[in-house]
């Protein structure tokens, strides 16, 4: 067994040495080499095709990594948004649903890019190493063929002098074997290299169509999600204006109620605010506890009744009304009855054009 290994090793070394010698002689121009211009053109196309495919694979792998990083960043961002958006705010459940949909969309996007674009690309580029091995093997067999051809030419020259027909016959057999081995591989490459080169168009069309279609679906669906999120926040912005007024109203009521000099708060009923008599009937006592009636005589059109400021108030929003102690305010109707809030009135400071909301318990009717 060890003898067989030694013989095989010796033959391998001899073959490598023979190829090295033949290449040196060819490079020095001492001997000719077999040329195949058509296959050389196929090999040039193959090398360009492989280089382009390898770059595409490299860049797409990098793109996938970036997509997955963006997916992770999007998930973290949406989690932070979900935490800062308080449960009692309008649209909370809808926002949670949209953030979950966004995460699902990112997962589906990354999955499709991996399965439908990257895997086919890897399969496509996987053809090149095997083809390259075959090309390298053909090149080695070409050197062997050229080496045997030159050896046989030398034998022919020597055989005429020495009449050594045995070596000449053996040399011819070795030359024919080397030629057959080379030509089989060479012929296969003449078929396979152009076929592989032509396949690039169909592959790229299919692969890029999948990539671009997947991108389009993802961005369209993402746009819908962010449109919904924007609408949710817009609704919060609209309702928070009312909510902030209510919050300030409640805070003001609590603060004023703690003062011993506080007047009783006159709560408005849910009756029609356009009916001035409903407002007047609710005001039954003044600061001294005595019965009084609202003087509804000579009220300008649209004025429900008048009140006098018992405390000063500085507006906290653009739609509110500031006043000082003693100012007279005309109570008027809300522009939109649905905007009416309990404990707050709409008024115009008498003698001015200033108009806005104000807390009812900062005033008393006159």
C-alpha positions, -999 to +999 in steps of 0.1 A: +000+000+000+028+024+009+046+015-023+015+024-044+013+058-026+049+064-033+045+056-070+014+079-072+033+107-054+062+103-078+039+104-108+021+135-095+054+153-089+067+143-123+034+157-139+037+190-120+073+193-129+065+186-166+037+213-166+060+238-149+087+232-175+062+235-204+048+268-191+083+282-187+092+273-222+059+287-235+064+320-216+100+323-230+087+316-265+108+285-268+078+264-278+044+272-293+011+268-275-023+256-287-046+286-293-084+287-292-095+323-298-132+315-295-128+299-261-107+328-250-136+351-258-159+329-238-135+329-209-133+367-209-171+369-208-171+344-180-146+364-159-166+396-163-199+378-155-184+363-124-169+396-112-203+414-117-222+386-100-198+385-070-202+423-065-239+421-067-239+393-041-216+413-019-236+445-020-269+427-016-257+408+015-246+442+029-281+456+020-298+427+038-277+434+069-287+471+068-324+461+064-322+439+094-305+467+114-332+491+103-358+466+113-344+464+147-341+502+150-377+505+138-389+480+164-371+499+192-385+532+180-420+519+179-417+504+214-405+538+227-435+555+209-458+530+225-444+537+259-446+575+257-481+574+242-502+572+273-531+546+274-558+571+283-550+592+252-572+590+222-561+565+195-539+545+219-552+511+208-551+521+171-515+532+176-505+499+192-521+481+163-503+501+137-469+497+154-475+459+155-484+460+118-452+479+111-431+453+128-449+425+109-443+444+077-405+447+084-403+410+092-421+400+060-399+424+040-367+410+053-380+374+049-389+379+012-356+396+004-338+367+019-358+339+004-369+353-029-338+374-038-308+364-019-311+326-021-316+327-059-286+351-062-265+327-041-275+298-064-266+318-094-232+328-081-226+292-069-222+281-105-190+301-110-166+283-087-175+249-103-171+263-137-139+279-128-125+245-116-134+230-149-117+258-168-086+254-147-087+216-153-090+223-191-060+246-189-039+219-171-049+193-197-040+218-225-005+221-210-003+184-208-014+181-244+011+207-256+038+190-235+031+156-251+030+172-285+064+187-281+078+155-266+064+135-296+080+160-320+114+154-303+108+116-304+101+118-341+133+138-347+154+113-327+136+082-341+148+090-376+183+088-363+180+058-339+151+039-356+134+036-322+099+027-332+088+015-298+093+049-281+077+066-311+046+044-309+043+049-271+047+087-275+020+087-302-004+069-278+004+093-250-002+123-273-035+109-285-047+103-249-037+139-239-054+153-270-087+134-263-087+144-227-081+181-236-106+182-264-134+166-243-131+194-217-126+220-243-157+210-263-178+210-231-167+245-222-175+257-257-211+247-249-213+255-212-196+289-210-219+306-236-250+290-220-240+304-186-232+338-200-266+340-218-284+329-186-274+362-169-302+381-186-331+358-175-316+356-140-312+393-136-347+401-150-363+377-126-342+386-096-344+424-100-381+423-107-386+404-074-364+429-056-381+460-069-416+446-065-409+436-029-395+470-022-425+487-038-450+467-017-431+473+015-428+511+009-465+514-001-477+495+029-453+514+052-467+547+038-502+535+047-491+527+083-474+560+088-504+578+073-526+561+099-501+570+126-501+606+115-539+607+116-539+592+151-515+620+163-535+646+145-566+635+163-547+636+196-535+671+188-571+683+181-586+667+212-557+677+234-567+713+229-600+706+245-584+682+270-559+708+281-586+733+287-605+708+307-574+700+327-568+737+335-605+741+343-604+712+368-571+725+383-585+760+387-617+747+403-597+727+429-575+757+437-604+781+440-625+757+460-598+756+487-601+793+492-625+803+520-636+833+500-646+812+470-680+818+455-701+788+447-695+773+413-725+776+390-726+745+369-743+747+335-768+721+327-768+700+295-798+720+282-797+740+250-771+768+255-789+789+230-818+794+255-808+824+276-836+816+301-819+783+310-787+801+319-806+827+339-827+801+358-795+784+370-782+815+387-801+817+420-779+832+446-753+860+448-722+862+469-743+873+500-766+843+497-796+865+489-820+857+460-813+877+429-824+878+393-803+883+362-811+918+347-819+906+311-831+941+301-814+959+272-790+929+265-774+933+230-783+906+205-764+873+211-756+882+248-770+858+273-762+877+304-735+897+321-710+887+348-685+907+369-650+893+376-644+885+413-609+872+406-583+881+380-575+856+353-546+854+329-553+833+299-532+802+293-542+796+257-549+817+227-587+809+227-591+821+264-600+855+278-579+875+304-595+899+328-590+917+361-612+920+392-642+942+385-642+937+348-677+932+332-680+903+307-708+896+284-716+859+283-722+848+247-729+816+229-702+791+218-695+792+181-700+754+182-723+741+209-703+708+210-672+727+222-690+737+254-673+725+285-687+723+320-676+752+342-663+773+313-681+802+296-676+820+263-675+857+268-665+892+255-650+917+278-673+947+278-659+978+261-634+957+241-633+933+212-615+907+234-633+873+233-626+839+246-632+811+272-630+819+309-637+800+341-672+807+354-662+805+391-640+835+387-670+856+381-705+863+395-737+873+376-750+908+376 
